[in-house]
Amino acid sequence: MHTRKIVSIAVFTVFAATLTFTACKRDKNNNSNVDVEEDTYYADDQARMDQTFSDAQTLSDQAYDFGSVQMKGGVNPTILSSCATVTRDTTSTPRKITIDFGTTNCLCNDGRYRKGKIIITYSGKYRDSGSVHTIGFDGYYVNNNQVLGNKTVTNMGKNSSGQSYFNISVNGMMILNTTGDTISHVANRTRTWIAGESTTALSDDVYSITGSGTNTRANGKIVNYTITSPLTLALNCRWIEQGTVDITPAGASKARTLDYGSGTCDDQATISVNGKTRTITLR
């Protein structure tokens, strides 16, 4: 067993195999509109869950490849204080990697606090066809919200274009610190490695994400979502650069369409429903 103290923490805010949203600010001009409030809640729930599980995968992939996790605010890494330890157990079956942020909050370079452990078990190398990586949690918190459940990433080999692709299954939940409410998150996606696979650098990696899933809100309401135009996830950008997602609350006659734009790395997206469109800011 080998332990390495890391000097940096990397969080590329990805959606990857998943949607890599960050939480949405509410449109203050429309707070009196109940429908607008509801739409914002749906986006917030999905953003919070997808961002958290996407970050966990990014950290896990780096811990496997490098024995550490690096914090990148863009192409070049920025060094952070040592607040996580990566332990690689190469004798157990299956093999295991533990990322330990400690028992007190660690401020990461993306402005989020983390503590607890991310635990990865794996059957082979991330780049090997047929390998399976399962990501779980032990007392893991992001911004004091407890993260539970697991995420499984299976390397499916090459597609007809010669690109590696991965099947991703998420069955997780989060206990919100502010209210104690629980939000459940289930997702099935395909993540295709469309750029950067031929290098060992992370900053040139780009993924295309498709798939669907459900969120069960704290009040028991189920919200379905489907990626209707593939999401583009570049690991050197904090936000999804393009793609659309239809969000449909149970019983709703029409979907809410979340649109990330046409390829610009920025924090702007739009939500459209019933012919009305408004801009949201991701954070």
Backbone as JSON, one array per atom type, in Angstrom:
{
  "sequence": "MHTRKIVSIAVFTVFAATLTFTACKRDKNNNSNVDVEEDTYYADDQARMDQTFSDAQTLSDQAYDFGSVQMKGGVNPTILSSCATVTRDTTSTPRKITIDFGTTNCLCNDGRYRKGKIIITYSGKYRDSGSVHTIGFDGYYVNNNQVLGNKTVTNMGKNSSGQSYFNISVNGMMILNTTGDTISHVANRTRTWIAGESTTALSDDVYSITGSGTNTRANGKIVNYTITSPLTLALNCRWIEQGTVDITPAGASKARTLDYGSGTCDDQATISVNGKTRTITLR",
  "N": [[0.86, -1.18, 0.0], [0.52, 2.22, -0.81], [1.04, 5.57, 0.11], [0.48, 8.91, -0.7], [1.0, 12.26, -0.01], [-0.79, 14.93, -1.16], [-0.29, 18.06, -2.88], [-2.05, 19.6, -4.11], [-5.41, 20.14, -5.3], [-7.66, 18.86, -7.6], [-10.34, 20.09, -9.35], [-12.19, 19.8, -12.01], [-14.93, 21.24, -13.2], [-17.17, 19.22, -14.24], [-19.56, 17.76, -16.07], [-19.77, 15.18, -17.06], [-19.91, 12.21, -17.4], [-21.81, 12.42, -17.27], [-23.96, 15.38, -16.38], [-22.5, 18.31, -15.84], [-23.27, 20.55, -13.96], [-23.22, 23.65, -12.18], [-24.6, 25.2, -9.21], [-27.56, 27.14, -9.74], [-28.16, 30.62, -9.88], [-30.98, 32.41, -8.7], [-33.46, 34.07, -10.67], [-33.93, 37.2, -9.9], [-35.76, 39.07, -10.75], [-38.06, 37.71, -11.23], [-39.12, 36.5, -9.02], [-41.65, 36.55, -7.95], [-43.17, 34.95, -9.47], [-44.56, 31.88, -9.42], [-44.14, 29.64, -11.09], [-41.67, 30.22, -12.22], [-40.05, 30.12, -9.96], [-40.36, 27.39, -9.31], [-39.19, 26.19, -11.61], [-36.57, 27.08, -11.27], [-35.87, 25.75, -8.91], [-35.91, 23.1, -9.83], [-33.78, 23.16, -11.66], [-31.7, 23.85, -9.9], [-31.61, 21.58, -8.17], [-30.87, 19.54, -9.98], [-28.46, 20.59, -10.94], [-26.88, 20.68, -8.61], [-26.65, 17.95, -7.86], [-25.54, 16.71, -10.16], [-23.16, 18.13, -10.56], [-21.76, 17.48, -8.23], [-21.4, 14.65, -8.37], [-20.05, 14.48, -10.78], [-17.68, 15.89, -10.27], [-16.6, 14.14, -8.38], [-15.97, 11.96, -9.99], [-14.02, 13.09, -11.69], [-11.98, 13.67, -9.84], [-11.46, 11.06, -8.98], [-10.54, 9.79, -11.33], [-8.14, 11.18, -11.75], [-6.74, 10.57, -9.4], [-6.32, 7.87, -9.8], [-4.73, 7.87, -12.17], [-2.5, 9.51, -11.53], [-1.88, 9.3, -8.84], [-2.47, 11.38, -7.24], [-4.42, 14.4, -6.77], [-5.08, 17.24, -8.68], [-5.55, 20.76, -8.63], [-7.12, 22.67, -10.98], [-7.55, 25.75, -12.48], [-7.86, 26.34, -15.04], [-5.92, 25.97, -17.92], [-3.4, 25.74, -16.72], [-2.09, 24.36, -13.69], [-2.98, 25.34, -10.35], [-1.48, 25.69, -7.23], [-2.56, 24.37, -4.17], [-3.05, 24.33, -0.58], [-1.96, 21.46, 1.31], [-4.42, 19.23, 1.74], [-5.57, 16.82, 1.3], [-5.27, 13.29, 1.1], [-4.04, 10.68, -0.89], [-4.46, 7.27, -1.09], [-3.31, 4.23, -2.28], [-4.29, 1.0, -2.66], [-2.91, -1.79, -3.73], [-3.05, -4.47, -3.39], [-5.43, -5.58, -2.57], [-8.54, -7.21, -3.55], [-11.38, -6.27, -5.22], [-8.96, -3.85, -6.52], [-8.17, -0.82, -4.68], [-8.62, 2.69, -4.19], [-8.27, 5.47, -2.1], [-9.38, 8.7, -1.5], [-8.79, 11.07, 0.79], [-10.09, 13.72, 2.43], [-9.94, 14.51, 4.99], [-11.22, 15.25, 8.33], [-12.2, 17.73, 8.82], [-13.45, 20.69, 7.23], [-12.11, 21.34, 4.01], [-11.02, 23.94, 2.04], [-11.44, 24.15, -1.32], [-10.11, 24.99, -4.6], [-12.17, 25.64, -6.26], [-13.89, 27.0, -4.75], [-15.47, 25.49, -3.09], [-16.15, 23.62, -0.13], [-14.79, 20.64, 1.18], [-14.92, 17.47, 2.85], [-14.15, 14.28, 4.4], [-14.24, 11.05, 2.72], [-13.59, 9.86, -0.61], [-14.03, 6.84, -2.19], [-12.62, 4.53, -4.34], [-13.1, 1.61, -6.15], [-11.67, -0.77, -8.38], [-11.31, -2.67, -11.44], [-9.48, -2.66, -13.44], [-7.3, -0.7, -15.62], [-8.24, 2.71, -16.25], [-8.26, 3.4, -18.97], [-8.5, 0.96, -20.2], [-10.34, -1.34, -22.14], [-13.35, -2.72, -20.97], [-12.79, -2.39, -18.28], [-13.88, -1.62, -14.95], [-14.85, 0.94, -12.82], [-15.83, 1.81, -9.64], [-17.29, 4.28, -7.72], [-17.52, 5.38, -4.47], [-18.59, 6.64, -1.19], [-17.51, 7.86, 2.02], [-18.53, 9.28, 4.77], [-18.54, 11.7, 3.36], [-18.61, 15.08, 2.43], [-19.8, 17.95, 0.69], [-19.61, 21.33, 0.74], [-20.83, 21.12, 3.22], [-23.02, 19.51, 2.7], [-24.12, 16.23, 2.82], [-22.94, 13.49, 0.91], [-24.08, 10.57, -0.61], [-24.29, 7.11, -1.74], [-23.45, 5.71, -5.0], [-21.34, 5.6, -7.95], [-20.88, 4.14, -11.06], [-18.5, 3.39, -13.5], [-17.97, 2.18, -16.65], [-15.68, 1.05, -19.0], [-16.27, 0.87, -22.35], [-14.79, 0.3, -24.56], [-13.85, 1.05, -27.96], [-15.66, 3.24, -30.14], [-17.28, 3.41, -33.42], [-15.86, 5.46, -34.52], [-13.41, 5.28, -33.47], [-13.09, 6.28, -30.91], [-12.8, 6.19, -27.38], [-15.39, 5.13, -25.18], [-17.71, 5.38, -22.43], [-19.94, 3.72, -20.28], [-22.11, 4.99, -17.86], [-23.42, 4.81, -14.64], [-25.41, 6.15, -12.12], [-26.4, 6.12, -8.8], [-27.45, 7.84, -6.4], [-27.55, 10.12, -3.55], [-28.23, 13.17, -1.73], [-27.93, 14.78, 1.36], [-29.2, 17.68, 2.47], [-27.58, 20.34, 4.07], [-28.77, 22.67, 5.06], [-31.52, 22.23, 5.4], [-31.92, 19.57, 6.01], [-33.24, 17.95, 4.29], [-33.58, 15.29, 1.85], [-32.33, 14.61, -1.37], [-32.72, 12.55, -4.08], [-30.89, 10.94, -6.72], [-30.74, 9.57, -9.88], [-29.1, 8.24, -12.66], [-28.34, 7.44, -16.07], [-25.88, 7.3, -18.42], [-23.9, 8.01, -21.38], [-20.55, 8.55, -21.97], [-18.36, 9.99, -24.11], [-15.07, 10.08, -25.29], [-13.86, 12.63, -26.89], [-11.72, 14.27, -27.52], [-8.21, 14.7, -26.8], [-7.46, 12.18, -25.91], [-5.14, 10.96, -26.78], [-3.03, 12.01, -25.39], [-1.3, 12.47, -22.19], [-1.97, 14.6, -20.71], [-4.43, 16.46, -18.85], [-5.69, 18.81, -19.43], [-6.39, 19.05, -22.11], [-8.48, 17.37, -22.53], [-11.64, 16.44, -23.75], [-15.09, 15.71, -23.53], [-18.09, 14.16, -24.74], [-21.43, 14.07, -23.8], [-24.27, 12.03, -23.32], [-27.65, 10.93, -22.48], [-29.97, 10.13, -19.75], [-32.15, 10.62, -16.84], [-33.42, 10.74, -13.42], [-34.51, 12.95, -10.83], [-35.46, 12.9, -7.49], [-37.25, 15.02, -5.61], [-37.08, 16.76, -2.43], [-39.7, 16.95, -1.48], [-40.85, 14.71, -2.49], [-41.55, 14.8, -5.13], [-41.08, 13.76, -8.47], [-38.69, 14.4, -10.97], [-37.99, 14.26, -14.3], [-35.25, 14.03, -16.6], [-33.68, 14.58, -19.77], [-30.96, 14.45, -21.97], [-30.99, 16.28, -24.78], [-29.49, 17.37, -26.8], [-26.16, 16.61, -27.32], [-24.01, 17.16, -24.54], [-21.15, 19.19, -24.26], [-18.17, 18.71, -22.7], [-15.37, 20.12, -21.52], [-12.36, 19.64, -19.87], [-10.83, 21.79, -19.06], [-12.51, 23.83, -18.54], [-14.83, 25.41, -16.39], [-17.52, 25.12, -16.72], [-20.33, 23.59, -18.47], [-20.04, 23.66, -21.94], [-21.7, 23.57, -24.18], [-24.88, 22.32, -25.44], [-28.11, 20.76, -24.74], [-30.74, 20.19, -22.34], [-33.7, 18.57, -21.52], [-36.02, 19.12, -19.0], [-38.45, 17.64, -17.11], [-40.98, 17.88, -14.92], [-42.9, 15.54, -12.99], [-46.13, 14.98, -14.22], [-46.21, 17.35, -15.61], [-47.07, 19.13, -18.59], [-45.34, 20.07, -20.48], [-41.84, 20.16, -21.26], [-39.09, 21.76, -19.55], [-36.53, 23.5, -21.08], [-33.14, 23.42, -20.82], [-30.43, 25.23, -21.87], [-27.11, 25.3, -22.83], [-25.7, 26.88, -24.57], [-23.53, 27.65, -27.41], [-20.89, 26.77, -27.4], [-19.12, 28.42, -26.02], [-16.97, 29.03, -23.28], [-18.41, 29.87, -20.55], [-20.41, 31.21, -17.81], [-23.1, 31.26, -18.37], [-26.45, 30.29, -19.09], [-29.63, 29.24, -20.46], [-33.14, 28.94, -19.64], [-36.03, 27.64, -21.03], [-39.55, 27.68, -21.52], [-42.89, 27.16, -22.56], [-42.67, 29.09, -24.61], [-41.31, 31.15, -23.42], [-38.22, 32.57, -22.42], [-35.49, 32.71, -20.21], [-32.47, 33.94, -18.76], [-29.97, 32.28, -16.88], [-27.45, 32.3, -14.33], [-24.67, 30.34, -13.8], [-22.97, 28.87, -11.01]],
  "CA": [[0.0, 0.0, 0.0], [1.36, 3.4, -0.96], [0.32, 6.79, 0.43], [1.14, 10.13, -1.14], [0.36, 13.5, 0.41], [-0.83, 15.77, -2.34], [-0.16, 19.48, -2.64], [-3.06, 20.32, -4.89], [-6.68, 19.43, -5.44], [-8.2, 19.26, -8.89], [-11.76, 19.89, -9.59], [-12.7, 20.35, -13.25], [-16.35, 21.09, -12.97], [-17.64, 18.5, -15.35], [-20.84, 17.1, -15.96], [-19.29, 14.0, -17.62], [-20.71, 11.09, -17.68], [-22.74, 13.06, -16.49], [-24.17, 16.81, -16.56], [-21.68, 18.96, -14.83], [-23.77, 21.87, -13.67], [-23.06, 24.22, -10.86], [-25.91, 25.66, -8.79], [-28.02, 28.3, -10.5], [-28.7, 31.75, -9.15], [-32.35, 32.69, -9.07], [-33.78, 35.3, -11.41], [-34.59, 38.02, -8.89], [-36.85, 39.83, -11.35], [-39.23, 36.86, -11.43], [-39.36, 35.73, -7.81], [-43.08, 36.52, -7.64], [-43.8, 33.97, -10.36], [-44.38, 30.56, -8.82], [-43.59, 28.74, -12.07], [-40.25, 30.53, -12.34], [-39.43, 29.56, -8.76], [-40.31, 25.94, -9.46], [-38.19, 25.87, -12.62], [-35.26, 27.31, -10.68], [-35.62, 24.66, -7.98], [-35.57, 21.91, -10.62], [-32.42, 23.33, -12.18], [-30.79, 23.8, -8.76], [-31.47, 20.19, -7.74], [-30.11, 18.79, -10.96], [-27.12, 21.14, -10.97], [-26.17, 20.29, -7.4], [-26.33, 16.53, -7.88], [-24.66, 16.37, -11.26], [-21.84, 18.72, -10.31], [-21.09, 16.75, -7.16], [-20.97, 13.33, -8.82], [-19.08, 14.68, -11.85], [-16.41, 16.21, -9.62], [-16.07, 12.93, -7.76], [-15.36, 11.15, -11.04], [-12.8, 13.75, -12.12], [-10.98, 13.44, -8.8], [-11.13, 9.63, -8.98], [-9.72, 9.51, -12.51], [-6.8, 11.72, -11.53], [-6.09, 9.8, -8.34], [-5.87, 6.62, -10.41], [-3.67, 8.1, -13.16], [-1.32, 10.22, -11.04], [-1.65, 9.11, -7.42], [-2.77, 12.64, -6.58], [-5.43, 15.18, -7.48], [-4.58, 18.58, -8.92], [-6.58, 21.77, -8.8], [-6.86, 23.47, -12.17], [-8.49, 26.82, -12.76], [-7.77, 26.53, -16.47], [-4.94, 25.07, -18.5], [-2.28, 25.56, -15.81], [-2.5, 24.04, -12.32], [-2.66, 26.25, -9.27], [-1.18, 24.88, -6.05], [-3.37, 24.63, -2.99], [-2.46, 23.71, 0.59], [-2.16, 20.01, 1.39], [-5.57, 18.89, 2.58], [-6.11, 15.52, 0.91], [-4.29, 12.22, 0.98], [-4.43, 9.6, -1.79], [-3.91, 5.98, -0.72], [-3.56, 3.22, -3.3], [-4.15, -0.37, -2.19], [-2.72, -2.61, -4.93], [-3.06, -5.9, -3.03], [-6.8, -6.05, -2.34], [-9.32, -7.58, -4.73], [-10.74, -5.48, -6.27], [-8.04, -2.81, -6.08], [-8.89, 0.29, -4.05], [-7.98, 3.99, -4.0], [-9.01, 6.33, -1.18], [-9.05, 10.12, -1.44], [-9.23, 11.47, 2.12], [-10.01, 15.16, 2.64], [-9.86, 14.77, 6.41], [-12.47, 15.33, 9.09], [-12.64, 19.12, 8.86], [-13.63, 21.24, 5.89], [-10.98, 21.79, 3.23], [-11.47, 24.86, 1.0], [-10.85, 23.82, -2.61], [-9.93, 26.16, -5.44], [-13.43, 25.98, -6.92], [-14.71, 27.71, -3.78], [-16.29, 24.55, -2.35], [-15.52, 22.93, 1.0], [-14.95, 19.19, 1.16], [-14.32, 16.66, 3.91], [-14.51, 12.88, 4.26], [-13.5, 10.21, 1.78], [-14.07, 9.24, -1.84], [-13.4, 5.52, -2.27], [-12.74, 3.96, -5.68], [-12.66, 0.24, -6.39], [-11.54, -0.9, -9.82], [-10.9, -3.98, -11.95], [-8.46, -2.47, -14.46], [-6.96, 0.68, -15.91], [-9.32, 3.54, -16.77], [-8.22, 3.39, -20.42], [-8.62, -0.41, -20.71], [-11.68, -1.81, -22.46], [-13.91, -3.68, -20.03], [-12.51, -2.04, -16.89], [-15.01, -1.06, -14.2], [-14.49, 1.73, -11.66], [-16.98, 2.16, -8.82], [-16.96, 5.39, -6.82], [-18.4, 5.45, -3.31], [-18.29, 7.73, -0.26], [-17.49, 7.55, 3.45], [-18.56, 10.55, 5.5], [-18.1, 12.71, 2.4], [-19.46, 16.27, 2.4], [-19.44, 19.08, -0.17], [-20.3, 22.49, 1.31], [-21.59, 20.61, 4.37], [-24.08, 18.61, 2.26], [-23.59, 14.88, 2.8], [-23.1, 12.78, -0.35], [-24.21, 9.13, -0.39], [-24.57, 6.35, -2.95], [-22.3, 5.28, -5.79], [-21.28, 5.86, -9.38], [-20.12, 3.08, -11.73], [-18.0, 3.79, -14.82], [-17.5, 1.0, -17.39], [-15.06, 1.34, -20.29], [-16.91, 0.02, -23.36], [-13.91, 0.15, -25.71], [-13.87, 2.09, -28.98], [-16.82, 3.3, -31.03], [-16.95, 3.29, -34.84], [-14.94, 6.55, -34.87], [-12.14, 5.04, -32.79], [-13.06, 7.02, -29.66], [-13.21, 5.45, -26.18], [-16.62, 5.62, -24.56], [-17.94, 4.81, -21.11], [-21.29, 3.69, -19.74], [-22.08, 5.52, -16.5], [-24.64, 4.63, -13.86], [-25.36, 6.83, -10.83], [-27.5, 5.92, -7.86], [-26.93, 8.59, -5.26], [-28.43, 11.07, -2.88], [-27.57, 14.19, -0.95], [-28.66, 15.32, 2.5], [-28.89, 19.1, 2.48], [-27.22, 20.83, 5.4], [-29.63, 23.77, 5.51], [-32.88, 21.79, 5.74], [-31.98, 18.16, 6.37], [-33.97, 17.22, 3.25], [-32.81, 14.38, 1.01], [-32.62, 14.6, -2.8], [-32.19, 11.34, -4.71], [-30.44, 11.19, -8.09], [-30.47, 8.35, -10.64], [-28.74, 8.64, -14.02], [-27.66, 6.5, -16.98], [-25.33, 8.14, -19.47], [-22.75, 7.58, -22.17], [-19.54, 9.6, -22.03], [-17.45, 9.68, -25.21], [-13.83, 10.85, -25.21], [-13.78, 13.14, -28.25], [-10.45, 14.97, -27.73], [-7.23, 14.6, -25.73], [-7.19, 10.81, -25.46], [-3.8, 10.53, -27.2], [-2.03, 12.62, -24.52], [-1.47, 12.22, -20.76], [-2.45, 15.84, -20.08], [-5.86, 16.53, -18.59], [-6.24, 20.09, -19.87], [-6.92, 19.0, -23.48], [-9.52, 16.35, -22.6], [-13.01, 16.89, -24.02], [-16.04, 14.61, -23.57], [-19.46, 14.39, -25.18], [-22.29, 13.36, -22.85], [-25.68, 11.8, -23.64], [-28.3, 10.09, -21.49], [-31.17, 10.62, -19.07], [-32.23, 10.23, -15.44], [-34.47, 11.34, -12.6], [-34.24, 13.46, -9.49], [-36.63, 12.91, -6.6], [-37.08, 16.17, -4.75], [-37.31, 16.56, -1.0], [-41.13, 16.79, -1.24], [-41.29, 13.48, -3.12], [-41.86, 14.99, -6.54], [-40.09, 13.21, -9.39], [-38.39, 15.25, -12.12], [-37.24, 13.51, -15.31], [-34.47, 14.86, -17.51], [-33.07, 13.9, -20.92], [-30.06, 15.28, -22.77], [-31.55, 16.28, -26.13], [-28.36, 17.67, -27.67], [-25.02, 16.19, -26.48], [-23.29, 18.16, -23.78], [-19.71, 19.22, -24.47], [-17.48, 18.89, -21.44], [-13.92, 20.29, -21.63], [-11.87, 19.63, -18.5], [-10.2, 23.05, -18.71], [-13.57, 24.82, -18.37], [-15.62, 25.15, -15.19], [-18.93, 24.96, -17.04], [-20.69, 22.93, -19.71], [-19.87, 24.66, -22.99], [-22.85, 23.58, -25.08], [-25.8, 21.19, -25.29], [-29.41, 21.07, -24.15], [-31.35, 19.19, -21.47], [-35.12, 18.76, -21.22], [-36.37, 18.81, -17.61], [-39.9, 17.48, -17.08], [-41.56, 17.46, -13.64], [-44.01, 14.58, -13.12], [-47.42, 15.6, -14.4], [-46.12, 18.56, -16.43], [-47.42, 18.89, -19.99], [-44.22, 20.47, -21.32], [-40.52, 20.14, -20.64], [-38.28, 22.96, -19.45], [-35.31, 23.24, -21.83], [-31.93, 24.07, -20.32], [-29.53, 25.36, -23.02], [-25.8, 25.79, -22.39], [-25.09, 27.73, -25.56], [-22.97, 27.1, -28.64], [-19.49, 26.38, -27.3], [-18.31, 29.38, -25.27], [-16.75, 28.68, -21.88], [-18.89, 30.93, -19.68], [-21.32, 30.77, -16.76], [-24.44, 31.62, -18.77], [-27.32, 29.3, -19.71], [-31.01, 29.72, -20.51], [-34.24, 28.0, -19.43], [-37.17, 28.02, -21.86], [-40.78, 26.9, -21.38], [-44.07, 27.86, -23.04], [-42.31, 30.22, -25.43], [-40.62, 32.18, -22.64], [-36.82, 32.21, -22.16], [-34.79, 33.57, -19.3], [-31.06, 33.6, -18.57], [-29.52, 31.97, -15.53], [-26.01, 32.32, -14.13], [-24.18, 29.17, -13.1], [-21.91, 29.18, -10.06]],
  "C": [[0.89, 1.23, 0.0], [0.52, 4.62, -0.7], [1.13, 7.99, -0.01], [0.35, 11.33, -0.69], [0.35, 14.44, -0.78], [-0.75, 17.22, -1.96], [-1.16, 20.27, -3.45], [-4.29, 19.48, -5.06], [-7.32, 19.81, -6.75], [-9.66, 19.04, -8.96], [-12.09, 20.55, -10.92], [-14.19, 20.17, -13.15], [-16.98, 20.51, -14.21], [-19.02, 17.99, -15.09], [-20.61, 15.65, -16.26], [-20.05, 12.81, -17.46], [-22.01, 11.43, -17.27], [-22.93, 14.44, -16.79], [-23.3, 17.49, -15.52], [-22.13, 20.37, -14.62], [-23.17, 22.35, -12.37], [-24.37, 24.9, -10.52], [-26.28, 26.97, -9.44], [-28.51, 29.39, -9.55], [-30.13, 32.01, -9.6], [-32.47, 34.02, -9.81], [-34.59, 36.2, -10.48], [-35.78, 38.79, -9.45], [-38.14, 39.03, -11.44], [-39.62, 36.09, -10.17], [-40.83, 35.65, -7.45], [-43.82, 35.48, -8.47], [-43.52, 32.57, -9.84], [-43.74, 29.59, -9.79], [-42.09, 28.95, -12.24], [-39.49, 29.97, -11.14], [-39.29, 28.05, -8.86], [-39.23, 25.53, -10.46], [-36.78, 26.03, -12.06], [-34.9, 26.2, -9.7], [-35.21, 23.39, -8.74], [-34.14, 21.99, -11.13], [-31.39, 23.25, -11.05], [-30.53, 22.37, -8.29], [-30.57, 19.42, -8.68], [-28.66, 19.26, -10.99], [-26.3, 20.65, -9.79], [-25.73, 18.83, -7.45], [-25.31, 16.19, -8.96], [-23.26, 16.92, -11.07], [-21.07, 17.9, -9.29], [-20.56, 15.4, -7.65], [-19.97, 13.43, -9.97], [-17.7, 15.01, -11.27], [-15.77, 14.98, -8.99], [-15.39, 12.04, -8.79], [-14.05, 11.76, -11.52], [-11.67, 13.51, -11.13], [-10.52, 11.98, -8.8], [-10.23, 9.27, -10.14], [-8.3, 9.99, -12.32], [-6.04, 10.95, -10.46], [-5.56, 8.48, -8.89], [-4.66, 6.86, -11.31], [-2.39, 8.62, -12.54], [-1.0, 9.96, -9.57], [-1.87, 10.38, -6.62], [-3.92, 13.3, -7.33], [-4.94, 16.6, -7.54], [-5.74, 19.53, -9.1], [-6.25, 22.61, -10.01], [-7.95, 24.51, -12.34], [-8.53, 27.12, -14.24], [-6.76, 25.55, -17.01], [-3.84, 24.75, -17.51], [-2.75, 25.29, -14.4], [-2.15, 25.16, -11.36], [-2.54, 25.44, -7.99], [-2.03, 25.32, -4.88], [-2.66, 23.99, -1.79], [-2.79, 22.23, 0.63], [-3.33, 19.71, 2.3], [-6.24, 17.61, 2.12], [-4.97, 14.53, 0.78], [-4.84, 11.14, 0.06], [-3.71, 8.32, -1.36], [-4.3, 4.95, -1.76], [-3.27, 1.84, -2.72], [-4.1, -1.29, -3.42], [-2.71, -4.11, -4.62], [-4.46, -6.45, -2.83], [-7.44, -6.45, -3.66], [-10.78, -7.21, -4.47], [-9.78, -4.45, -5.67], [-8.83, -1.61, -5.56], [-8.01, 1.53, -3.95], [-8.87, 4.8, -3.07], [-8.48, 7.75, -1.26], [-9.64, 10.65, -0.14], [-9.0, 12.96, 2.31], [-9.92, 15.52, 4.12], [-11.23, 14.95, 7.04], [-12.98, 16.76, 9.26], [-12.67, 19.68, 7.44], [-12.33, 21.73, 5.27], [-11.51, 22.69, 2.11], [-10.71, 24.57, -0.29], [-10.89, 25.05, -3.52], [-11.17, 26.51, -6.25], [-14.39, 26.68, -5.96], [-15.6, 26.81, -2.96], [-15.48, 23.89, -1.23], [-15.8, 21.43, 0.88], [-14.32, 18.57, 2.41], [-14.82, 15.23, 3.73], [-13.76, 12.21, 3.13], [-14.3, 9.87, 0.53], [-13.31, 7.93, -1.98], [-13.69, 4.91, -3.64], [-12.27, 2.52, -5.67], [-12.66, 0.02, -7.9], [-10.99, -2.26, -10.21], [-9.81, -3.87, -13.0], [-8.19, -1.0, -14.68], [-8.13, 1.41, -16.55], [-9.4, 3.47, -18.29], [-8.42, 1.99, -21.02], [-10.07, -0.79, -20.96], [-12.13, -2.87, -21.46], [-13.64, -3.35, -18.57], [-13.73, -1.38, -16.24], [-14.47, -0.34, -12.98], [-15.77, 2.11, -10.93], [-16.56, 3.18, -7.77], [-18.0, 5.43, -5.7], [-17.9, 6.5, -2.33], [-18.35, 7.24, 1.18], [-17.41, 8.87, 4.21], [-18.15, 11.72, 4.64], [-19.12, 13.85, 2.32], [-18.91, 17.28, 1.4], [-20.28, 20.27, 0.29], [-21.28, 22.07, 2.4], [-22.82, 19.81, 3.99], [-23.51, 17.2, 2.14], [-23.94, 14.17, 1.49], [-23.08, 11.28, -0.07], [-24.42, 8.44, -1.73], [-23.31, 5.97, -3.7], [-22.47, 5.64, -7.26], [-20.39, 4.8, -10.01], [-19.79, 3.5, -13.15], [-17.41, 2.57, -15.5], [-16.94, 1.42, -18.74], [-15.58, 0.35, -21.32], [-16.04, -0.2, -24.59], [-14.05, 1.31, -26.68], [-15.19, 2.05, -29.76], [-16.35, 3.24, -32.49], [-16.0, 4.38, -35.32], [-13.59, 6.4, -34.18], [-11.99, 5.78, -31.48], [-13.49, 6.11, -28.5], [-14.52, 6.02, -25.65], [-16.93, 4.78, -23.33], [-19.44, 4.82, -20.8], [-21.22, 4.09, -18.26], [-23.44, 5.35, -15.85], [-24.45, 5.3, -12.5], [-26.61, 6.5, -10.03], [-27.08, 6.56, -6.55], [-27.98, 9.45, -4.61], [-27.59, 12.07, -2.12], [-28.49, 14.63, 0.17], [-28.25, 16.77, 2.66], [-28.66, 19.59, 3.91], [-28.23, 21.83, 5.93], [-30.99, 23.3, 6.01], [-32.96, 20.37, 6.26], [-32.73, 17.32, 5.36], [-33.02, 16.36, 2.42], [-33.28, 14.49, -0.44], [-31.94, 13.38, -3.4], [-31.91, 11.6, -6.19], [-30.09, 9.86, -8.75], [-30.17, 8.78, -12.08], [-28.1, 7.49, -14.76], [-27.19, 7.3, -18.19], [-24.23, 7.44, -20.24], [-21.81, 8.76, -22.29], [-18.5, 9.2, -23.06], [-16.27, 10.64, -25.19], [-13.52, 11.37, -26.61], [-12.5, 13.93, -28.54], [-9.53, 14.74, -26.54], [-6.85, 13.2, -25.31], [-5.75, 10.39, -25.77], [-2.7, 11.12, -26.33], [-2.29, 12.23, -23.06], [-1.95, 13.45, -20.02], [-3.95, 15.78, -19.88], [-6.49, 17.76, -19.24], [-6.78, 20.07, -21.29], [-8.03, 17.96, -23.64], [-10.9, 16.98, -22.8], [-13.9, 15.67, -24.15], [-17.38, 15.09, -24.12], [-20.37, 13.5, -24.34], [-23.71, 13.24, -23.38], [-26.3, 10.98, -22.52], [-29.5, 10.75, -20.83], [-31.15, 10.16, -17.62], [-33.39, 10.89, -14.74], [-33.88, 11.89, -11.31], [-35.54, 13.36, -8.71], [-36.42, 14.0, -5.57], [-37.45, 15.84, -3.31], [-38.78, 16.36, -0.68], [-41.71, 15.55, -1.9], [-41.61, 13.6, -4.59], [-40.72, 14.51, -7.42], [-39.94, 14.13, -10.6], [-37.51, 14.44, -13.07], [-36.42, 14.47, -16.17], [-33.81, 14.0, -18.58], [-32.17, 14.89, -21.65], [-30.53, 15.18, -24.22], [-30.54, 16.69, -27.19], [-27.11, 17.43, -26.83], [-24.32, 17.36, -25.8], [-21.8, 18.05, -24.09], [-19.03, 19.6, -23.17], [-15.98, 18.95, -21.69], [-13.37, 20.42, -20.21], [-11.12, 20.9, -18.12], [-11.22, 24.18, -18.6], [-14.42, 24.43, -17.16], [-17.07, 24.83, -15.49], [-19.12, 24.12, -18.29], [-20.68, 23.98, -20.81], [-21.03, 24.71, -23.98], [-23.67, 22.32, -24.86], [-27.08, 21.61, -24.63], [-29.95, 19.88, -23.36], [-32.82, 19.53, -21.3], [-35.42, 18.26, -19.82], [-37.89, 18.78, -17.51], [-40.37, 17.02, -15.71], [-42.71, 16.49, -13.88], [-45.33, 15.33, -13.21], [-47.4, 16.85, -15.27], [-46.42, 18.22, -17.89], [-46.27, 19.22, -20.93], [-42.92, 20.44, -20.53], [-39.96, 21.56, -20.53], [-36.96, 22.66, -20.16], [-34.17, 24.1, -21.28], [-30.89, 24.05, -21.44], [-28.23, 26.02, -22.58], [-25.08, 26.62, -23.45], [-24.4, 26.96, -26.67], [-21.48, 26.82, -28.58], [-18.59, 27.34, -26.58], [-18.19, 28.94, -23.82], [-17.15, 29.86, -21.01], [-19.92, 30.37, -18.72], [-22.78, 31.08, -17.09], [-25.18, 30.44, -19.43], [-28.72, 29.9, -19.74], [-31.96, 28.58, -20.17], [-35.43, 28.51, -20.22], [-38.34, 27.1, -21.59], [-41.94, 27.76, -21.84], [-43.74, 29.13, -23.81], [-41.58, 31.33, -24.71], [-39.21, 31.68, -22.3], [-36.23, 33.21, -21.17], [-33.37, 33.05, -19.09], [-30.78, 33.3, -17.11], [-27.99, 32.01, -15.5], [-25.6, 31.12, -13.29], [-23.06, 29.56, -12.15], [-21.44, 27.93, -9.35]]
}
